[in-house]
Amino acid sequence: MGLRNMMNNYFYGKQGKGDFTLENLPQNRRQLFGEVLKVRWSAMFGVNLLYMVIWIPAIVWSILNLVTLYSMLSAETGTFTGDDIIGMFTTYLLIMIPCVAITGPFNAGVTFVLRNWARDEHSFVLSDFKDALKANWKQALAVSAIDGVLPFLLYTCWRFYGSMLGRSSFFVVPIALVLLVVILWKLASMLVYPMMITYKLKLKDVIRNSVLLTVAKLPFSVLIKLATLAVPALALGLALLIPSIQMQVALVAALLYFVFLVAFNKLITVSYANYLCETYLNPQIEGARTNIGLRPENWDDVTYIPQDDED
């Protein structure tokens, strides 16, 4: 029984927490996020590791390239050229396209679990993950394929138009445009998967709505994205300030991402997506719930009955 309880706690969070009564429901999104994190933080380790399984090919490929690059840079002068490094990096980005593309269905499954947790709703991790993966795998593959192609597109654009900057400064325009597209996509992708698993929409409508909401709330979207980059920013700062601990910092950061930080960052972005969808989309849909997990404004006149997802 001890092992069974430990595994239940690992995948589902702390046990023995009673349902919220109407009076002690969180009053705002910050309180809701805090309550969810307090209850589910231990379960997020399991969700994180489940998601990282599909990233093993990308991780292995990246490590192999880092080892090769380190060997090249450590070799005697003249044993490699700049073209060798460019060729290696180009090959790396090309192989990364399928490595990233296959992660989409797993992303959809994990997003469904975390979407429910962010609403303070129950979720059976393995079964809900599997159901969401099966229901959304086609759209998820298309989205993750875009994620895989964009780095290669940005690099190719930078190489092609960058080589022409000596002729005319005009060529900085296409570089800037592609960079803006990539940045906008990375911001909008915080909403793409939550919207995909929540609404029955065509992929073009999922992407369009995600982009429109991102642009409409651009400052907040940027702040949320920056919040998810706090750990790598801190790690980079430490590595630059204290070069002697660069390897240790990199290993600690990698370990944190492998066991916890991916799920934590996704909980942040899914909570933000819930807020946007429930504020701007659900009021336009008959019967759709809003402020899920929060105390109703007129709570004195309301009987709180937890509901299952209706989408």
QUINOR-V230524 format. One record per backbone hydrogen bond with DSSP energy under -1.0 kcal/mol. CO is the residue of the C=O (numbers start at 0). NH is the residue of the N-H. If there is no record, write none. Layout:
# QUINOR-V230524
CO&NH  CO&NH
This chain:
# QUINOR-V230524
0&4  1&5  2&6  3&7  4&8  5&9  6&10  7&11  8&12  25&294  27&31  28&32  29&33  30&34  31&35  32&36  33&37  34&38  35&39  36&40  38&13  39&43  42&46  43&47  44&48  45&49  46&50  47&51  52&55  54&58  55&59  56&60  57&61  58&62  59&63  60&64  61&65  62&66  63&67  64&68  65&69  66&70  67&71  68&72  69&73  75&78  80&84  81&85  82&86  83&87  84&88  85&89  86&90  87&91  88&92  89&93  90&94  91&95  94&98  95&99  96&100  97&101  99&102  100&103  102&106  103&107  104&108  105&109  106&110  107&111  108&112  109&113  110&114  111&115  112&116  113&117  115&120  116&119  123&127  124&128  125&129  126&130  127&131  128&132  129&133  130&134  131&135  135&139  136&140  137&141  138&142  139&143  140&144  141&145  142&146  143&147  144&148  145&149  148&152  149&153  150&154  151&155  152&156  153&157  154&158  155&159  156&160  157&161  158&162  161&164  163&166  163&167  167&170  168&171  169&172  171&175  172&176  173&177  174&178  175&179  176&180  177&181  178&182  179&183  180&184  181&185  182&186  183&187  184&188  186&189  187&190  187&191  190&194  191&195  192&196  194&198  198&200  201&205  202&206  203&207  204&208  205&209  206&210  207&211  208&212  209&213  210&214  211&215  212&216  214&217  216&220  217&221  218&222  219&223  220&224  221&225  222&226  223&227  226&229  228&232  229&233  230&234  231&235  232&236  233&237  234&238  235&239  236&240  237&241  241&244  242&245  244&248  245&249  246&250  247&251  248&252  249&253  250&254  251&255  252&256  253&257  254&258  255&259  255&260  259&263  260&264  261&265  262&266  263&267  264&268  265&269  266&270  267&271  268&272  269&273  270&274  271&275  272&276  273&277  274&278  275&279  276&280  276&281  280&283  281&284  284&287  290&293  295&298  297&300  298&301
